[in-house]
């Protein structure tokens, strides 16, 4: 499910051109990055006098939406693989890397089920969750991680018994409601939450780059580029780090 977040702050300011600018910016943002992007957007609203809308959801679904509607300004998927894969369509332009994310095992606080490795996901006594591979970045990554850990049959056996969520937000909701004992999700999705993280070896679950990219059909390219530059600055990266990236 795609969700819209609007920061709700509208200001007026004069840019370097000395022209009064009042532009709407739409950011398609993967669910895991939404809270960090909301803070970045609020700061940029104050600086540039724009109203910024954040549409969050699974990275694949977001790309399908923006490429169909050809409306909006910026795209931040949960992995730069979505930028590389879709570059050929001609909708993705200028971009910068603004951080990293990594898939980990997330359990209830204190890890009461004693989950130590991905092998424990096969146990019938442990209720598990994964992302659906065709809807969002975490589903795509979870599949790759589980196959790399063992093989495709191993992934299929776990997917069959697991809750398959559209994005990382749905996975976290499952954990918060105690419907799930353990999940394979982005580390940043657990930031500020009352969970326990079990790390997966880097050779199985490598860090994934986050690339913030301008949409070529943006009607507000100048301000959109400023938002990218801010997110990639030391101040922007400090905000990303605060949210677990």
Number of C-alpha atoms within 10 A of each C-alpha: 12 17 12 15 16 14 15 11 15 16 14 16 16 13 13 7 7 8 9 13 16 16 17 18 22 21 28 30 29 30 27 31 23 23 18 21 23 19 15 20 25 18 16 21 23 15 14 21 22 22 22 23 19 24 20 26 29 31 30 21 21 24 24 12 14 19 18 9 9 14 15 24 25 29 26 29 28 30 24 18 15 19 21 10 9 13 12 9 8 11 18 20 14 14 19 16 17 22 20 19 20 23 25 25 20 28 25 21 12 11 16 11 14 13 20 13 13 20 13 16 26 18 12 10 10 18 19 27 29 27 29 22 20 14 21 27 30 31 27 18 25 24 23 17 22 22 16 15 19 13 13 13 11 18 20 14 12 22 21 10 17 20 20 17 23 26 31 32 22 19 28 23 13 19 23 15 8 13 14 21 23 32 29 28 28 30 21 23 25 23 15 10 12 13 18 16 21 19 15 19 11 11 10 15 19 16 15 17 18 22 24 30 25 25 26 18 18 17 15 19 17 9 20 24 19 13 23 23 17 18 25 20 14 12 12 22 19 15 18 23 16 13 20 20 23
